[in-house]
Structure formats: structure tokens, C-alpha cells
């Protein structure tokens, strides 16, 4: 049934996240082509909040590759995630550490 259309309501959590990510990545790449006249629009930053935990390791790798491609084009890509494999592949990180006396951050 892979070639048949499916209602969005039947997508799993991982499939929904992947569809949303694909839409965001396509928008980031195609926005300048949608602008007309003298004004050129560009999506200079993109923030993704969670959802990566719903992906299997192979699909996570594909998603990260797409994000890395976006970041290599002078675009700011911010990601909120609890997935260590994802954080390790990002060139810069802000890690938040929760503690009883208050949270702290580490920038790397």
C-alpha cells in the first residue's frame, strides 16, 4: 500500500514528525523562489523542537543529514532535543543541566 494516498490522521508520530520536517526543509530551500519583484525573502533561521525521539536510528540519520545540509548554507538551525546522537553531530551546543538549586548551561 506504499503507493496509495493515506489520510494524515493515520500517520504515526515518527511519520508525522518526518512529514513536518520535510515541509520545513522544503520551505527553507524554496522560500526565495516564492518572492517576486525587488524583495527577496530568505529563511535565515529555523528552530525545531523535539520529535526526533520518534524516529528509528536510520531515519534519524537521514533527518540529521538534511539538517546538516541546511546549516551549511549560512542558515541558523536551532534544535531542542534530548537525543545524544543528534546533539553530538551538531557543530555548536547549549546544554541545559537541571539541578535542585537551579539550572545551569554549558556552551560548546
C-alpha positions in Angstrom: 0.0 0.0 0.0 3.1 2.3 -0.1 2.0 4.0 -3.3 -1.6 4.7 -2.1 -2.5 8.1 -0.5 -3.2 8.0 3.2 -5.2 10.3 5.4 -2.9 12.4 7.6 -4.7 11.1 10.7 -3.3 7.6 10.0 0.4 8.7 10.3 2.4 7.5 13.2 4.3 10.0 15.5 7.5 9.4 13.6 5.8 9.8 10.2 4.1 13.0 11.3 7.4 14.4 12.5 9.2 13.4 9.3 6.5 15.0 7.2 6.6 18.2 9.2 10.4 18.3 9.0 10.3 17.7 5.2 7.9 20.5 4.8 10.1 22.9 6.9 13.2 21.9 5.0 11.5 22.4 1.6 10.1 25.8 2.7 13.6 26.9 3.9 15.0 26.0 0.5 12.2 27.3 -1.7 11.2 30.5 0.0 13.4 32.7 -2.1 11.8 31.3 -5.2 8.4 32.4 -4.0 9.3 36.1 -3.7 8.6 38.5 -6.5 9.9 41.8 -7.6 12.7 43.6 -5.8 12.0 42.0 -2.4 13.8 38.7 -1.9 12.8 36.6 1.0 15.0 34.1 2.8 14.5 31.9 5.7 17.7 32.7 7.7 16.8 30.7 10.8 14.9 27.5 11.6 14.1 26.1 15.0 13.0 22.5 15.5 11.6 21.4 18.9 11.7 17.7 19.7 10.1 14.9 17.7 13.5 13.2 16.9 12.9 10.6 19.6 10.1 9.1 17.5 12.5 8.2 14.7 14.3 4.9 14.3 18.2 5.2 14.0 18.3 5.0 10.2 15.6 7.7 9.7 17.2 9.9 12.4 20.4 9.8 10.4 18.6 10.8 7.2 16.9 13.7 9.1 20.2 14.9 10.6 21.8 14.8 7.2 19.1 17.2 5.9 19.6 19.5 8.9 23.3 19.5 8.4 22.8 20.5 4.8 20.6 23.4 5.8 23.2 24.6 8.4 26.0 24.5 5.8 24.3 27.3 3.8 24.8 30.1 6.4 21.5 29.4 7.9 20.9 29.2 11.7 19.3 25.9 12.7 18.3 25.6 16.3 17.3 22.2 17.7 15.7 21.3 21.0 16.3 17.7 21.7 17.1 15.1 24.3 18.7 12.7 21.8 22.5 12.5 22.4 23.3 11.2 18.9 21.7 14.3 17.5 23.5 16.7 19.8 26.9 15.1 19.1 26.6 15.8 15.4 25.8 19.5 15.8 28.7 21.9 15.5 27.6 24.0 18.5 25.5 23.2 21.5 23.9 24.8 24.5 23.4 22.0 27.1 21.0 22.8 30.0 21.6 20.8 33.2 18.8 20.7 35.6 19.7 20.7 39.4 17.9 21.2 42.7 19.5 24.6 43.2 18.7 25.8 39.7 19.6 25.0 36.1 23.0 25.7 34.5 24.1 25.8 30.9 27.3 24.7 29.1 28.1 26.2 25.7 30.3 24.1 23.4 
